[in-house]
C-alpha cells in the first residue's frame, strides 16, 4: 500500500496478515494531490496541486525524480497516456490538456477544451 502524507512524503506499507512494516520512500517537500500507477505497475506518478509531477519506480527504491513542472496554480491532474509508460497527460482548471514526455519532461502538445474543468 502506497500512501502520501500531507508534507509530501511517499510511504509504503507492506502488510502481511496482522503485521505491517512502514518504509519512507521519498520526500518531495510538496503536498501530493494524487498517486497514479502506470498500466504495468512499474512506475508511480506523484502529482502535486502546484503542477509538479514526479516519477517513482518501486522496484528500484530510489528517490522520486522530477519529470515536469508546469508551474501553474491552475494545474488540476495528470495521468499516464496509454498504451505504455512514455507519456503523461495533464489538465488545468482552465481546460488546457497537455501531453508530456516522461523520459525527459519535454512538453509535446496541448489542446484547449474551451471550458473550465472540475474534479
N, C-alpha and C positions, 0 to 999 in steps of 0.2 A: 504494500500500500504506500503510495507516494502522497505526501501532504505538504502544503506550503503554509508557513507561518506568516503572520502579518508583517513581520520585519524583513521579509524577502528571503527566508531560509527554506530550502528544499529538504524535507525529511523523509526518510524511508523507514517504514515499519515492516519488519519480517515477522509474520505471525504464523505460529505453528501450534496447533491445538490451543491450550490455555496460556502459552508462553509467547512473549514477543521480545524483539530486540529493536532498538531505535538507533538510526545512524543519520548524522547530518551529512548531506551530500553536497550541498552548495549554498553559498550565501551571496546573493546578488545585490543586497542592500537597497532593494526597491520592493514595495509590496507587489506580490504576484497575484494577478487577477484570474489567471487560468493556467491549467496544465493540460497539454494535449499530446497524446502518444501518436507516433507515426503509425501508418497502417500495419507495418510489420513489427511494431513494438521495439524497435532498436534505438529510437531517438525520442526524446521528450522535449516539447517546446514549453518554455516558461515565458509567459506573456505578462507584461506589466501594463497597467492602465495609462502609463506615461508614454507608451509607444515603443518600448524596447522589447526585443524578442531574443531569448537565449536558447541555446540547444544544450541538452544534457544527454549523454549516452550512458545508460545504466550499466552496460556490460564493461565499460572502460573505467567507471568510477572516478572519473576526473572532474575537473571544475566545469561549471557551466560556461559556455563560450557565447559571447555576444555576437549575434548574427546580424541584427539590424536595429537601427534606432531611428524611428520616424520622427522623433522629437515633436510630437503632435499631442496637444492636450485633448484633441477630439478623437484620438485613437480608441476604437471600441473592442476589436477582437482580431484574432489571427488563427489560422489552421493550416494543416498540410494540404497541398494541392495534389490530389492523387490522379493517376497511379504513381507510385514511387515516393521517395523522400527528398526529392531535389528542389522542390519549390514550395513557397509559402504564399498564402493569400491573406491580406489584411483588409479591414474595412474601418472607415472613420465614421463618426456620427453624422457628418455632412453627406455621406453616401458615396464616398470615393473608395472603390475597390482597387487594391494594388497587388501586383504579383512580384515576388522577390526570389532571388536565387538563394537557397540555403547553404550553398557551397561557400559563397563569399559575401553574402548580403547585398548583392547588386540589385538595384531597382530595375525591373524589366518592363512593366506595363501598368496602365491604370485605366479604369473605366468609371465614369461618373454616372451614378444611378439617377441623379436629379431629384433625390428625395432624402430626407433625414432617415437614419437607421436607428432602431432601438432594440434592446435585448428583451 
